[in-house]
């Protein structure tokens, strides 16, 4: 099996003439590359137009001798911090004599697949297609694992000390999961209905059905994980709002207690500030001042504290 990274007309013509299976992988192809592919392989003009467009829905179109596939993988699915999800859109032409892939940036997943196939000769052409689909599908797992770890730490942080930044992060994670779901769901459906179509491509041997079923199983797991994580994030958001509400209620209760304690103090101080004749004539010694003046304040505060404690307000 041969691997090409540029459009070499002579090499491609020799490979097509000798019926040797090869993989042409292109990075950021332009209009000239699309025109060259049309001349060499006879691809349909509409397919070449789609080749230059991005943000397409995952799909598999049958053109008789070849199929055109649009499939997504996670560009940053190899580790690192959870950040805004970045998807890599891969266009592929599948045939019994070749596979042509095109993507916007260098993609490590496809490079690893080529390296693996070069070190060990593939058992069939279909196995090459399987390795491409399997590699792209599995890029979702590391990213979802990082989201899972982040959700666990978020829950701990929320119950320890809720902050507005945590709610913003929950919203961002849910938005990323929505972006993933937009491509994972149609890819899962594509694999469910199109495995037999891929196996019937002229020139391929139908010996890899179980491998494609494995890719479909991975797509189902990814879809289920995304749905469950969205539910968990909704629970985390509700937990954040609940904790914030409980803390607000606690603060409100404490402020109410303080205000209630100062209410009789204000009354007593205001009452003694009226300068009634009896008060002027009778509070004429330190004992009277401490007993009637300060004593009444202390008694009111102690009485309210005992009442609050007995009513479980403190």
Secondary structure, DSSP 4 states (H G I P E B T S, - for coil): -EEESS--HHHHHHHHHHT--EEEEEES--HHHHHHHHHHH---HHHHHHHT--SPPPEEEE-SSEEEEEEEEETTTTSS---S--EEEEEEEEESSEEEEEESS--HHHHHHHHHHHHS--SSHHHHHHHHHHHHHHHHHHHHHHHHHHHHHHHHHHHH---HHHHHHHHHHHHHHHHHHHHHHHHHHHHHHHHHHHHTSTT--S--HHHHHHHHHHHHHHHHHHHHHHHHHHHHHHHHHHHHHHHHHHHHHHHHHHHHHHHHHHHHHHHHTT--HHHHHH--SHHHIIIIIIHHHHHHHHHHHHHHHHTT--
